[in-house]
């Protein structure tokens, strides 16, 4: 016969079975909910990724169109702006990434780009007195300054006058003969320089001789610009700008090439590029500057 103890045990077994069933059902249900939530989350992330990817593609296409437009616009804006002008592009023996861009900007604007390389920092005049230089100055009733900043200024001023006047260029030839600088390629023995683009770097930004030469050319009525491919706080462009010369710090861009031509043509002054100290990314393309 079944007794009370048997019934109690049976009831306990039934309740245990119910409890286990409820527990297992809850776990299965929760797992199903988590799976559903995970699937929904993945679908939402995929949708957002697709939207971002589509937006990026649209932005990339827009940038490509803007770049193409800028390239086309530069050609129209700078056409014949430097017609008949001879511009020396003065580089150093180190890497000068922006030199081809400067040459392109000048030639496409109708000017002549003359590439010249300074073979030593400061043309070597800070520490040495090149052979034959004393005789050059003596022949012009001038006393040569001792090696140092004063000699740099003296040679730069004489070279600037020689380049600006045209005709025979004995100082340029002398510096080329002693291996300090390239001689100017000439037509019938004469080259008149209208402007200079300084790209030669020194230990503290611009090469000291290049800077002195740029100033001398400006003083003689020409135009000088400091230029480099990428703006640096200690670069050539920033260095020239602090010395009061116009400068372009992004010559590898369409805006940089347009800025360079506008400065060389007398239609703008200032420091242009992405630097914090720049006057803008490009000048106002209007009438000639005062």
Buried (B, 14 or more C-beta within 10 A) or exposed (E): EEEEEEEEEEEEEEEEEEEEEEEEEEEEEEEEEEEEEEEEEEEEEEEEEEEEEEEEEEEEEEEEEEEEEBEEBBEEBBEEBBEEBBBBBBBBEEEBEBBBBBBEBBEBBBBBBBBBBBBBBBBBBBEBBBEEBEEBBEEEEEEBBEBEBEBBBBBBBBBBBBBBEBEEBBBBBBBBEBEBBBBBEBEEEEBEBBBBBBBBBBEEBBBBBBBBBBBBBBEBEBBBBBBBBBBBEEBBBBBBBBBEBBBBBBBBBBBBBBBBBBBBBEBBBBBBBEBEBBBEBBBEBEEEBE
